[in-house]
């Protein structure tokens, strides 16, 4: 018994002991004040009888305050409901005092005990209120105001409890001052389960539902919000993020549960990150069969052209996870190639057999040399010029790099008996209105042309997806730079819509396609609803805590050369075929006239090599019959849009500024 008591006493924190001493002082003072006030009206008690309320009353009140949990709450989290523990403790303590006075036959008048109870209770509650609002807040402001931020947590589940545990443990350690887990002061919790409202998680109150976020953010002077529902679907996440954006408070997010790392070395708080636009795509994260990919990649020599680019480097990262025999990075831009090389060396060391080569896919003999020396079994062809306006100015370069480069790598892959060749295409290849899109469509035709030849063992496959968030040339980095520099955000046209996906999703599509391909397919990803670029800009502005059109202007600068109003993913003549993955479809292979295709391709190549722009573009139109002018395409699309917006013909579409990302 003595050991248990000693262990309990030693576990008392200094602040809790100080609170107990303060309560004792308040109760003693309350006895004296009560007797003084009652003496003024002739109802005081003799000095020798004061020993009972002073000594016994203080001990009893302290005991019952402890029993009711008045000392079990951290002061910073003490809330209105917790004052009930003080009320019950003092009432029970004074009642016990009266009982003791009865037993000792030195009865204390009821008026004395009642007045003593009121004054003591008022003093104890007032002390906690004042101390919490002054001492603690002044300590935080004076000590590390920039480090400890008043935090609202959305979600009162397991993730919330884990976060609070880490925060609580960090506060106890004097060595955690610089750690991320010490940067949060939980103030309140939001949860849409109305049955939880009014309860608490580890002493932090659940104050309301997501509809109350904006109100409590103002009332409680919240400085940051953590969205702690890793299992939330995208629609729900987008809805909550839209509400949070109205508070003007920075929002951090716990990643999707499938992306979380659960081990002792990686605390949950270290995985909390700033909200990104890709968190608001309006669909569930795309999942792929890692087992299929592992069986396909493991133990094989894999080559990635354009391996230093946005897509290529992510391809290399994901390939490295599946224990390949060797990874070969081929890129003409040495800086990018060096960066991904060093990243992989730091992560894997000697465990990954990595080769980094500087070479151009235009150089047939250099690429042949690489195939001959390293004998790759799988080739991912990501090397390409992708910037639409720049390729409109220099169309010959798109033809040389994209078309000739693809022909070189693909034919050499066939000659050297590569098992699979995976070409990365784009939605801009569908009914192209620009040289870049037409060149990628021609690349698709080359891959299908080779797939139709049955004299080789190589399986050729094309993967097609939309815009990639965060890639080189992506619109998001441009918008961010404009907002940070206080400049207007430039959008080409209010009706421009695009399909979006993240880089890991795009690369996972490529890997999955390579794993399940039989040869000749064009794999198309169901990327959900397209997104209005203007809505994307508006939400990015809100994420910076600013108001679109008020704090940050949005300027419409007109469509760029070769740009479409909207983009498609599937040619009309291709049709769709389902795969085992419900988000991946296969476009029907188009039969190509082998007699005329090679001749047209030779004319196109020769025109580009001569740098004859007019002749090269004309040859590209001849090569790709669906290649139309952007003016013609956009005119048709705008007419469709105006027709859809006519209330006599269809329901007016929701204003882009009202939806989370206003999908069409």
C-alpha positions as CSV (number, residue, x, y, z in Angstrom):
1,X,0.0,0.0,0.0
2,X,2.8,2.3,0.9
3,X,4.6,1.5,-2.3
4,X,1.5,2.3,-4.4
5,X,1.0,5.6,-2.6
6,X,4.7,6.5,-3.1
7,X,4.5,5.7,-6.8
8,X,1.3,7.8,-7.2
9,X,2.8,10.8,-5.4
10,X,6.0,10.6,-7.4
11,X,3.9,10.7,-10.6
12,X,2.3,14.0,-9.7
13,X,3.5,16.8,-12.0
14,X,4.7,20.0,-10.4
15,X,1.8,21.9,-12.0
16,X,-0.8,19.5,-10.5
17,X,0.7,19.8,-7.1
18,X,0.7,23.6,-7.4
19,X,-3.0,23.4,-8.3
20,X,-3.7,21.3,-5.2
21,X,-1.8,23.7,-2.9
22,X,-3.7,26.7,-4.5
23,X,-7.1,24.9,-3.8
24,X,-6.1,24.4,-0.2
25,X,-5.2,28.0,0.2
26,X,-8.5,29.1,-1.4
27,X,-10.5,26.8,0.9
28,X,-8.7,28.1,4.0
29,X,-9.2,31.7,2.9
30,X,-12.9,30.9,2.1
31,X,-13.4,29.8,5.8
32,X,-11.9,33.0,7.1
33,X,-13.8,35.2,4.8
34,X,-17.0,33.4,5.6
35,X,-16.6,33.8,9.3
36,X,-15.7,37.5,8.9
37,X,-18.8,38.2,6.8
38,X,-21.1,36.2,9.1
39,X,-19.6,38.0,12.1
40,X,-20.8,41.3,10.7
41,X,-24.4,40.1,11.1
42,X,-23.8,38.2,14.4
43,X,-23.7,34.7,12.9
44,X,-20.0,33.9,13.1
45,X,-18.6,30.9,14.9
46,X,-16.0,30.8,17.8
47,X,-12.3,30.8,16.8
48,X,-11.8,27.4,18.3
49,X,-14.5,25.9,16.0
50,X,-12.8,27.3,12.9
51,X,-10.4,24.3,13.1
52,X,-13.1,22.0,11.6
53,X,-13.8,24.0,8.3
54,X,-10.2,25.0,8.0
55,X,-8.5,21.6,8.5
56,X,-11.2,19.0,8.0
57,X,-13.0,21.0,5.4
58,X,-9.8,21.5,3.3
59,X,-8.8,17.8,3.6
60,X,-12.3,16.6,2.6
61,X,-12.7,19.0,-0.3
62,X,-9.3,18.1,-1.6
63,X,-10.1,14.4,-1.4
64,X,-13.3,14.7,-3.2
65,X,-11.9,17.1,-5.8
66,X,-9.4,14.3,-6.5
67,X,-12.0,11.6,-6.6
68,X,-14.2,13.6,-9.1
69,X,-11.2,14.2,-11.4
70,X,-10.5,17.9,-10.8
71,X,-6.7,17.1,-11.0
72,X,-6.8,14.6,-14.0
73,X,-7.2,17.3,-16.7
74,X,-4.4,19.3,-18.2
75,X,-5.1,22.9,-17.5
76,X,-4.7,23.9,-21.2
77,X,-7.6,21.5,-22.0
78,X,-9.9,22.4,-19.1
79,X,-13.3,23.3,-20.5
80,X,-16.7,24.3,-19.2
81,X,-17.9,20.7,-18.6
82,X,-14.8,20.0,-16.4
83,X,-15.9,22.7,-13.9
84,X,-18.6,20.2,-12.8
85,X,-15.8,18.1,-11.2
86,X,-15.0,21.2,-9.0
87,X,-18.7,21.6,-8.1
88,X,-19.1,18.0,-7.1
89,X,-15.8,17.9,-5.2
90,X,-16.5,21.0,-3.1
91,X,-20.2,20.1,-2.4
92,X,-19.2,16.6,-1.3
93,X,-16.3,17.9,0.7
94,X,-18.4,20.4,2.6
95,X,-21.1,17.7,3.2
96,X,-18.4,15.5,4.7
97,X,-17.2,18.4,6.9
98,X,-20.7,18.8,8.2
99,X,-20.8,15.0,9.0
100,X,-17.5,15.2,10.8
101,X,-18.7,18.2,12.9
102,X,-21.7,16.2,13.8
103,X,-19.6,13.2,14.9
104,X,-17.3,15.5,16.9
105,X,-20.4,17.2,18.5
106,X,-19.2,20.6,17.4
107,X,-21.8,21.3,14.9
108,X,-21.2,24.1,12.4
109,X,-24.2,26.2,11.4
110,X,-25.7,25.4,8.0
111,X,-25.4,29.0,6.9
112,X,-21.7,28.9,7.6
113,X,-21.2,25.7,5.6
114,X,-23.3,27.0,2.7
115,X,-21.5,30.3,2.5
116,X,-18.2,28.6,2.8
117,X,-19.1,26.2,0.0
118,X,-20.1,29.1,-2.4
119,X,-17.0,31.2,-1.7
120,X,-14.7,28.2,-1.9
121,X,-16.3,27.0,-5.1
122,X,-16.2,30.4,-6.7
123,X,-12.5,30.8,-5.8
124,X,-11.5,27.4,-7.1
125,X,-13.3,27.8,-10.4
126,X,-12.2,31.4,-10.8
127,X,-8.6,30.4,-10.2
128,X,-8.7,27.8,-12.9
129,X,-10.4,30.2,-15.4
130,X,-7.9,33.0,-14.7
131,X,-4.9,30.7,-14.7
132,X,-5.9,29.0,-17.9
133,X,-6.5,32.3,-19.8
134,X,-3.5,34.2,-18.5
135,X,-0.7,32.2,-17.2
136,X,-0.8,29.3,-19.7
137,X,-1.5,31.5,-22.8
138,X,1.1,34.1,-21.7
139,X,3.6,31.2,-21.2
140,X,2.9,29.9,-24.7
141,X,3.1,33.4,-26.3
142,X,6.2,34.3,-24.5
143,X,7.9,31.0,-24.8
144,X,7.3,29.7,-28.3
145,X,4.3,31.4,-29.8
146,X,5.5,30.8,-33.4
147,X,6.1,27.1,-32.6
148,X,3.0,26.2,-30.7
149,X,-0.1,26.9,-32.8
150,X,-3.7,26.7,-31.7
151,X,-4.9,23.7,-33.7
152,X,-8.3,22.3,-34.7
153,X,-8.4,18.6,-35.5
154,X,-11.1,17.3,-37.9
155,X,-12.0,13.8,-37.1
156,X,-12.3,12.3,-33.6
157,X,-11.2,8.7,-34.5
158,X,-8.1,6.6,-34.1
159,X,-5.9,9.0,-36.1
160,X,-6.9,11.9,-33.8
161,X,-6.1,9.8,-30.7
162,X,-2.7,8.9,-32.1
163,X,-2.0,12.6,-32.9
164,X,-2.9,13.7,-29.4
165,X,-0.8,11.0,-27.8
166,X,2.2,12.1,-29.8
167,X,1.6,15.7,-29.0
168,X,1.2,14.9,-25.3
169,X,4.3,12.9,-25.2
170,X,6.3,15.6,-27.0
171,X,5.2,18.2,-24.5
172,X,6.6,16.2,-21.6
173,X,10.1,15.9,-23.2
174,X,12.4,18.9,-22.9
175,X,14.2,17.6,-25.9
176,X,11.3,17.7,-28.3
177,X,11.1,21.5,-28.6
178,X,12.3,21.4,-32.2
179,X,10.3,18.4,-33.3
180,X,7.2,18.6,-35.5
181,X,5.2,17.0,-32.8
182,X,5.8,20.0,-30.5
183,X,4.3,22.5,-33.0
184,X,0.7,21.9,-32.1
185,X,-1.6,22.9,-29.3
186,X,-4.9,21.1,-29.7
187,X,-7.8,23.4,-28.9
188,X,-10.9,21.5,-30.2
189,X,-12.0,18.6,-32.3
190,X,-14.6,18.5,-35.1
191,X,-16.5,15.3,-35.9
192,X,-19.7,14.7,-38.0
193,X,-20.9,12.0,-35.5
194,X,-23.4,14.1,-33.5
195,X,-23.3,11.6,-30.7
196,X,-19.7,12.5,-30.1
197,X,-20.3,16.2,-29.8
198,X,-19.8,17.3,-26.2
199,X,-17.5,14.4,-25.4
200,X,-13.7,14.6,-25.5
201,X,-10.7,12.7,-26.8
202,X,-7.9,12.7,-24.3
203,X,-9.2,15.9,-22.7
204,X,-9.8,17.8,-26.0
205,X,-13.5,18.6,-26.5
206,X,-15.4,17.6,-29.7
207,X,-17.2,20.9,-30.1
208,X,-19.3,20.4,-33.3
209,X,-19.6,19.0,-36.8
210,X,-18.0,20.1,-40.0
211,X,-20.8,22.6,-40.5
212,X,-19.4,24.5,-37.4
213,X,-15.8,24.6,-38.6
214,X,-15.8,28.3,-39.7
215,X,-17.6,29.4,-36.5
216,X,-15.3,27.6,-34.1
217,X,-12.2,28.7,-36.0
218,X,-13.1,32.3,-35.3
219,X,-14.3,31.8,-31.7
220,X,-11.3,29.8,-30.6
221,X,-8.8,31.8,-32.6
222,X,-7.6,28.7,-34.5
223,X,-4.2,29.1,-36.2
224,X,-4.1,25.8,-38.1
225,X,-6.4,22.9,-39.0
226,X,-5.5,19.2,-39.3
227,X,-7.7,17.0,-41.3
228,X,-7.3,13.6,-39.5
229,X,-9.6,11.3,-41.4
230,X,-7.2,9.2,-43.5
231,X,-10.0,6.9,-44.6
232,X,-12.2,9.7,-46.0
233,X,-13.2,9.3,-49.7
234,X,-12.3,12.1,-52.1
235,X,-15.8,13.6,-52.3
236,X,-16.0,14.0,-48.5
237,X,-12.4,15.3,-48.3
238,X,-13.1,17.9,-51.0
239,X,-16.3,19.0,-49.2
240,X,-14.5,19.5,-45.9
241,X,-11.5,21.2,-47.5
242,X,-13.9,23.6,-49.2
243,X,-15.3,24.6,-45.8
244,X,-11.8,24.9,-44.3
245,X,-10.8,27.2,-47.2
246,X,-13.3,29.7,-46.0
247,X,-11.6,30.1,-42.6
248,X,-8.4,31.5,-44.1
249,X,-6.5,29.2,-41.8
250,X,-3.7,26.9,-43.1
251,X,-4.8,23.3,-43.4
252,X,-2.7,20.2,-43.0
253,X,-3.8,16.7,-43.8
254,X,-3.1,13.2,-42.7
255,X,-2.4,11.2,-45.9
256,X,-4.8,8.4,-47.2
257,X,-4.6,5.4,-45.0
258,X,-3.0,3.4,-47.8
259,X,-0.1,5.9,-47.9
260,X,0.5,6.0,-44.1
261,X,3.6,4.4,-42.6
262,X,3.0,2.5,-39.4
263,X,6.2,1.9,-37.5
264,X,7.9,3.1,-34.3
265,X,10.4,5.2,-36.3
266,X,7.8,7.2,-38.2
267,X,5.3,9.0,-35.9
268,X,2.0,10.0,-37.4
269,X,2.7,13.7,-36.9
270,X,5.8,13.6,-39.1
271,X,3.5,12.4,-41.9
272,X,1.1,15.3,-41.5
273,X,1.6,17.6,-44.5
274,X,0.2,20.7,-46.1
275,X,-3.0,20.3,-48.2
276,X,-2.3,20.0,-51.9
277,X,-4.5,20.5,-54.9
278,X,-4.2,16.8,-55.8
279,X,-6.0,16.1,-52.5
280,X,-9.1,17.7,-54.1
281,X,-9.3,15.8,-57.4
282,X,-12.9,14.7,-56.6
283,X,-12.3,11.0,-56.8
284,X,-10.9,8.1,-54.7
285,X,-7.2,7.5,-55.0
286,X,-6.5,5.0,-57.7
287,X,-5.2,1.6,-56.5
288,X,-3.2,-0.9,-58.5
289,X,-2.3,-4.5,-58.1
290,X,1.2,-4.4,-56.7
291,X,1.5,-8.1,-56.9
292,X,1.1,-8.1,-60.7
293,X,3.7,-5.4,-61.0
294,X,6.1,-7.1,-58.7
295,X,5.9,-10.4,-60.6
296,X,6.5,-8.4,-63.8
297,X,9.4,-6.2,-62.7
298,X,11.3,-8.4,-60.3
299,X,14.6,-9.8,-61.6
300,X,14.4,-8.0,-64.9
301,X,16.5,-5.3,-66.6
302,X,14.4,-2.2,-67.0
303,X,15.2,0.8,-69.1
304,X,13.5,4.2,-68.9
305,X,14.0,6.8,-71.6
306,X,13.5,10.3,-70.3
307,X,14.3,8.9,-66.9
308,X,15.1,12.2,-65.4
309,X,11.8,13.9,-66.2
310,X,8.7,14.1,-64.0
311,X,7.1,10.9,-65.2
312,X,10.4,9.1,-66.0
313,X,11.9,9.7,-62.6
314,X,8.8,8.5,-60.8
315,X,8.9,5.4,-63.1
316,X,12.4,4.8,-61.9
317,X,11.4,5.2,-58.3
318,X,8.6,2.7,-58.5
319,X,10.5,0.2,-60.5
320,X,13.3,0.3,-57.9
321,X,10.8,-0.9,-55.2
322,X,10.1,-4.1,-57.0
323,X,13.7,-5.5,-56.9
324,X,14.7,-5.3,-60.6
325,X,17.9,-6.9,-61.8
326,X,19.0,-3.5,-63.2
327,X,17.6,-0.1,-63.8
328,X,18.9,2.0,-66.8
329,X,18.1,5.7,-66.9
330,X,18.5,7.3,-70.3
331,X,18.1,11.1,-70.6
332,X,19.6,13.9,-72.7
333,X,19.3,16.4,-69.8
334,X,22.2,15.7,-67.5
335,X,20.9,17.7,-64.5
336,X,17.7,15.8,-64.1
337,X,19.4,12.5,-64.7
338,X,22.0,13.3,-62.0
339,X,19.3,14.3,-59.5
340,X,17.3,11.1,-59.7
341,X,20.6,9.1,-59.8
342,X,21.7,10.6,-56.5
343,X,18.3,10.2,-54.9
344,X,18.3,6.5,-55.6
345,X,21.9,6.0,-54.5
346,X,21.1,7.7,-51.2
347,X,18.0,5.5,-50.7
348,X,19.3,2.1,-52.0
349,X,23.1,2.3,-52.0
350,X,24.6,-0.8,-53.5
351,X,21.3,-2.7,-53.2
352,X,20.1,-1.2,-56.6
353,X,22.0,-1.9,-59.8
354,X,21.6,1.5,-61.4
355,X,23.1,2.8,-64.6
356,X,22.6,6.4,-65.7
357,X,23.3,7.3,-69.3
358,X,23.3,10.6,-71.2
359,X,21.9,9.9,-74.6
360,X,19.3,11.2,-77.1
361,X,16.6,9.0,-78.5
362,X,17.1,10.8,-81.8
363,X,20.5,9.1,-82.1
364,X,19.7,5.7,-83.5
365,X,23.2,4.4,-83.3
366,X,23.7,5.5,-79.7
367,X,20.4,3.9,-78.6
368,X,21.4,0.7,-80.5
369,X,24.7,0.7,-78.6
370,X,22.8,0.9,-75.3
371,X,20.4,-2.0,-76.2
372,X,23.3,-4.1,-77.4
373,X,25.3,-3.6,-74.2
374,X,22.7,-3.7,-71.5
375,X,20.0,-6.0,-73.1
376,X,17.0,-4.5,-71.4
377,X,13.9,-6.8,-71.0
378,X,11.4,-4.0,-70.4
379,X,11.5,-0.5,-71.9
380,X,9.4,2.4,-70.7
381,X,9.5,5.2,-73.3
382,X,8.9,8.5,-71.5
383,X,11.2,10.7,-73.5
384,X,9.3,13.4,-75.4
385,X,8.8,17.1,-75.9
386,X,5.4,17.9,-74.2
387,X,5.0,21.7,-74.1
388,X,2.2,22.6,-76.5
389,X,3.0,26.3,-77.2
390,X,6.7,25.7,-77.6
391,X,6.2,22.9,-80.0
392,X,3.8,25.1,-82.1
393,X,6.8,27.4,-82.6
394,X,9.3,24.6,-83.3
395,X,7.2,21.8,-84.9
396,X,10.2,20.1,-86.4
397,X,11.7,19.5,-82.9
398,X,8.5,17.7,-81.8
399,X,8.6,15.5,-84.9
400,X,12.4,14.7,-84.5
401,X,12.2,14.0,-80.7
402,X,8.8,12.5,-80.3
403,X,8.1,10.7,-83.6
404,X,11.7,9.8,-84.8
405,X,12.8,9.2,-81.2
406,X,9.9,6.8,-80.6
407,X,10.5,5.0,-83.9
408,X,14.2,4.5,-83.0
409,X,13.6,3.2,-79.6
410,X,10.6,1.0,-80.5
411,X,12.2,-0.6,-83.6
412,X,15.4,-1.3,-81.7
413,X,13.4,-2.8,-78.9
414,X,11.9,-5.1,-81.4
415,X,15.2,-5.9,-83.0
416,X,16.8,-6.7,-79.7
417,X,13.9,-8.9,-78.6
418,X,12.8,-6.8,-75.7
419,X,9.9,-8.5,-73.8
420,X,7.7,-5.4,-73.5
421,X,7.8,-1.8,-74.8
422,X,5.6,0.7,-73.0
423,X,5.0,4.1,-74.7
424,X,3.7,6.9,-72.6
425,X,1.1,9.0,-74.5
426,X,-1.2,11.9,-73.6
427,X,-4.9,12.8,-73.9
428,X,-3.7,15.6,-76.3
429,X,-3.2,12.8,-78.9
430,X,-7.0,12.4,-79.2
431,X,-8.3,14.6,-82.0
432,X,-5.1,16.7,-81.8
433,X,-5.2,20.4,-82.4
434,X,-1.5,21.0,-82.0
435,X,1.8,19.7,-83.2
436,X,2.7,18.1,-79.9
437,X,-0.6,16.2,-79.7
438,X,-0.4,15.1,-83.3
439,X,3.2,13.9,-82.8
440,X,2.1,11.8,-79.8
441,X,-0.8,10.4,-81.9
442,X,1.7,9.5,-84.5
443,X,3.8,7.8,-81.8
444,X,0.7,5.7,-80.9
445,X,0.3,4.7,-84.5
446,X,4.0,3.6,-84.7
447,X,3.6,1.4,-81.6
448,X,0.4,-0.1,-83.1
449,X,2.1,-0.5,-86.4
450,X,4.9,-2.6,-84.8
451,X,2.4,-4.5,-82.6
452,X,0.6,-5.7,-85.8
453,X,3.8,-7.3,-87.1
454,X,3.9,-10.9,-85.9
455,X,7.6,-11.5,-86.6
456,X,8.8,-10.3,-83.2
457,X,8.5,-11.4,-79.6
458,X,8.1,-7.8,-78.3
459,X,4.7,-6.8,-76.8
460,X,4.0,-3.2,-77.6
461,X,1.6,-1.2,-75.4
462,X,0.5,2.5,-75.1
463,X,-0.7,4.2,-71.9
464,X,-2.7,7.4,-72.2
465,X,-3.6,9.8,-69.4
466,X,-4.3,13.5,-68.8
467,X,-2.5,16.3,-67.2
468,X,-0.1,15.5,-64.4
469,X,-0.2,17.7,-61.3
470,X,3.3,18.9,-60.3
471,X,5.1,17.8,-63.4
472,X,7.4,20.1,-65.3
473,X,5.3,22.7,-67.1
474,X,2.2,22.0,-64.9
475,X,-0.2,24.8,-64.3
476,X,0.0,24.4,-60.5
477,X,3.6,25.6,-59.9
478,X,2.8,28.7,-62.1
479,X,-0.3,29.5,-60.1
480,X,1.6,29.1,-56.8
481,X,4.4,31.4,-58.0
482,X,1.9,34.1,-59.1
483,X,0.0,34.0,-55.8
484,X,3.2,34.1,-53.7
485,X,4.6,37.0,-55.7
486,X,1.3,38.9,-55.4
487,X,0.6,38.9,-59.1
488,X,-2.7,38.1,-60.8
489,X,-3.3,34.4,-61.6
490,X,-3.5,33.9,-65.3
491,X,-6.0,31.5,-66.8
492,X,-6.3,31.0,-70.5
493,X,-10.1,30.8,-70.8
494,X,-13.0,30.6,-68.3
495,X,-14.4,27.4,-70.0
496,X,-11.1,25.5,-70.2
497,X,-11.4,22.1,-68.6
498,X,-8.8,19.4,-68.1
499,X,-8.4,15.9,-66.7
500,X,-5.9,15.6,-63.9
501,X,-4.0,12.9,-62.0
502,X,-1.0,12.8,-59.7
503,X,2.4,11.6,-60.9
504,X,2.3,8.4,-58.8
505,X,-1.1,7.6,-60.2
506,X,0.1,8.2,-63.8
507,X,3.1,6.0,-63.2
508,X,1.1,3.3,-61.5
509,X,-1.0,3.2,-64.7
510,X,2.1,2.6,-66.8
511,X,3.3,-0.1,-64.5
512,X,-0.1,-1.9,-64.4
513,X,-0.5,-1.6,-68.1
514,X,3.0,-3.2,-68.6
515,X,2.0,-6.0,-66.3
516,X,-1.3,-6.9,-67.9
517,X,-0.5,-6.0,-71.6
518,X,-0.7,-8.7,-74.3
519,X,0.4,-6.4,-77.1
520,X,-1.2,-3.6,-79.2
521,X,-3.4,-2.1,-76.5
522,X,-3.9,1.5,-75.8
523,X,-4.7,1.7,-72.0
524,X,-6.9,4.6,-71.0
525,X,-7.5,5.5,-67.3
526,X,-10.9,6.6,-66.1
527,X,-9.8,9.8,-64.3
528,X,-13.3,10.8,-63.2
529,X,-14.8,14.1,-64.1
530,X,-12.7,16.8,-65.8
531,X,-11.9,20.0,-63.8
532,X,-12.3,23.6,-64.7
533,X,-9.0,25.4,-64.6
534,X,-10.5,28.5,-63.2
535,X,-12.0,26.5,-60.3
536,X,-8.5,25.0,-59.7
537,X,-7.1,28.5,-59.5
538,X,-9.8,29.7,-57.2
539,X,-9.3,26.8,-54.8
540,X,-5.5,27.3,-54.8
541,X,-6.0,30.9,-53.9
542,X,-8.3,29.9,-51.0
543,X,-5.7,27.4,-49.8
544,X,-3.3,30.4,-49.3
545,X,-6.0,32.0,-47.1
546,X,-7.0,34.6,-49.7
547,X,-10.2,35.4,-51.4
548,X,-10.4,34.9,-55.2
549,X,-11.1,38.1,-57.3
550,X,-10.7,40.2,-54.1
551,X,-7.3,39.5,-52.6
552,X,-5.9,37.9,-55.8
553,X,-7.1,38.8,-59.3
554,X,-7.7,36.1,-61.9
555,X,-7.0,37.3,-65.4
556,X,-8.2,35.5,-68.6
557,X,-5.4,35.8,-71.1
558,X,-6.8,33.8,-74.0
559,X,-6.0,30.3,-75.4
560,X,-2.4,29.6,-76.2
561,X,-1.3,28.5,-79.7
562,X,-2.6,25.0,-80.4
563,X,-4.6,24.8,-77.1
564,X,-8.1,23.1,-76.8
565,X,-11.0,24.3,-74.7
566,X,-11.5,20.7,-73.6
567,X,-9.5,17.5,-74.0
568,X,-10.7,13.9,-74.6
569,X,-9.3,10.5,-73.7
570,X,-10.6,8.2,-76.4
571,X,-10.8,8.4,-80.1
572,X,-14.3,7.9,-81.6
573,X,-13.2,4.9,-83.6
574,X,-11.5,3.0,-80.7
575,X,-14.3,1.8,-78.5
576,X,-13.8,0.5,-75.0
577,X,-13.0,-2.8,-73.4
578,X,-12.9,-3.4,-69.6
579,X,-10.0,-4.8,-67.7
580,X,-9.7,-6.5,-64.3
581,X,-9.1,-3.0,-62.9
582,X,-12.4,-1.1,-63.1
583,X,-10.5,2.2,-63.7
584,X,-8.5,1.0,-66.7
585,X,-10.0,0.5,-70.1
586,X,-8.5,-0.7,-73.4
587,X,-9.0,1.1,-76.6
588,X,-9.6,-1.1,-79.6
589,X,-6.5,-1.4,-81.8
590,X,-6.7,0.5,-85.1
591,X,-5.6,-1.4,-88.2
592,X,-2.9,0.5,-90.0
593,X,-2.2,0.2,-93.7
594,X,1.4,-1.1,-93.6
595,X,2.0,-0.3,-97.3
596,X,1.4,3.5,-97.0
597,X,2.3,4.0,-93.3
598,X,6.0,3.5,-93.7
599,X,6.1,5.8,-96.7
600,X,4.3,8.6,-95.0
601,X,6.5,8.2,-91.9
602,X,9.6,8.5,-94.1
603,X,8.3,11.7,-95.7
604,X,7.5,13.2,-92.4
605,X,10.9,12.4,-91.0
606,X,12.8,13.8,-94.0
607,X,10.7,17.0,-93.9
608,X,11.6,17.5,-90.2
609,X,15.3,16.7,-90.7
610,X,15.4,19.4,-93.5
611,X,13.8,21.9,-91.0
612,X,11.1,22.7,-93.5
613,X,8.3,23.7,-91.1
614,X,5.5,24.1,-93.7
615,X,6.3,20.8,-95.3
616,X,6.7,19.0,-91.9
617,X,3.4,20.2,-90.6
618,X,1.6,19.3,-93.8
619,X,3.2,15.8,-93.7
620,X,2.0,15.5,-90.1
621,X,-1.6,16.4,-91.1
622,X,-1.3,13.7,-93.8
623,X,0.0,11.2,-91.3
624,X,-2.7,12.0,-88.6
625,X,-6.1,12.5,-90.3
626,X,-7.7,13.6,-87.0
627,X,-5.3,16.5,-86.7
628,X,-7.4,19.6,-87.0
629,X,-6.8,23.3,-86.3
630,X,-7.6,24.5,-82.7
631,X,-9.8,27.3,-84.1
632,X,-12.1,24.7,-85.8
633,X,-12.2,22.4,-82.7
634,X,-12.7,25.2,-80.2
635,X,-15.5,26.8,-82.2
636,X,-17.4,23.6,-82.2
637,X,-16.9,23.1,-78.4
638,X,-17.9,26.6,-77.5
639,X,-21.1,26.2,-79.6
640,X,-21.8,23.0,-77.6
641,X,-21.1,24.8,-74.3
642,X,-23.4,27.7,-75.2
643,X,-26.1,25.2,-76.3
644,X,-25.7,23.3,-72.9
645,X,-25.9,26.6,-71.0
646,X,-29.2,27.6,-72.7
647,X,-31.9,27.0,-70.1
648,X,-34.4,26.0,-72.8
649,X,-32.1,23.2,-73.8
650,X,-30.4,22.0,-70.6
651,X,-29.9,22.9,-67.0
652,X,-27.4,25.6,-66.5
653,X,-24.2,24.2,-65.1
654,X,-23.1,25.1,-61.6
655,X,-20.9,28.1,-61.4
656,X,-17.2,27.0,-61.2
657,X,-16.6,29.2,-58.2
658,X,-19.1,27.3,-56.0
659,X,-17.8,23.8,-56.2
660,X,-14.7,22.3,-54.5
661,X,-13.1,21.9,-57.9
662,X,-16.3,22.4,-59.9
663,X,-16.1,19.2,-62.0
664,X,-18.1,19.4,-65.2
